[in-house]
């Protein structure tokens, strides 16, 4: 049995935080892995987070030497390197193409030895292109648990639009202002709980998702494909492998006029009955990105890497 230590600085829920939790749960289900979590000193109370059910596995001091493996993501390296006293296998989850940017704070850590799991092929290509990566890199496309989304299914509000605008608040407000006269609009430009986001997607016919210009893997697009009738989401690099314009979603430019045109097109598709084709294609996309596929790909990587005791 190999003990693997995760580390988290947890300020609030995000897709990136969810994915670390998913990998922790993958480890829990593996017969040869015993995962534990080191809770960062600046983190919020465990009881207010999805980690609460694993409180018995939480450690409040970061002691990686007591474990066989370490699982790091993002800036976790900043806490790990000062307390590292021996060589041990690190599994490093890479969730954004920004790791390849020489100006990014996470960029220097590519030179640290690790097995790197990239959440999309786009992320893998980005970091491989730097020539700096110390260790093997693998792409395991993010998966989601669609059974977890079933509880949000509900009757659609007629003529409705949801705008997820946390990452583009100004643009989201502009879009909301243009749409409110003709449509029922739900718009989030500040952080809300995940359940509120998913409920809004499920209640509306169209979800307009506004990512940063670049993302590693934009999970809300998959969630929207399951819950809304049509998804409108601009290209953000990390969604190119699963967002197919005109097939399972609409992909306008990240500009007000283009977004408005896509919302109009989406309503036309719904009225003409053509949205069903998008929904069917979205279902096939979700099958390719199931949490079970992600789990099995992770297990194959771990078992082929000869890192288990």
Secondary structure, DSSP 4 states (H G I P E B T S, - for coil): -EEEEEEE--SS--HHHHHHHHHHHHHHHSTTEEEEEEEPTTSPPGGGSGGGGGGGGEESS--GGGSSEEEEETTHHHHHHHH--S--EEEEEE--GGGG-TTSTTGGGGGS--EEEESSHHHHHHHHTTS---S-EEE----B-GGGGGGG--PPPTTEEEEE-TTSHHHHHHHHHHHTTTSEEEEE-S---HHHHHHHHHH-SEEEE---SSBS--HHHHHHHHHSSEEEE---BTTTTT--BTTTBB---SSHHHHHHHHHHHHHHHHTTTHHHHHHHHHHHHHHTBHHHHHHHHHHHHHHTT---
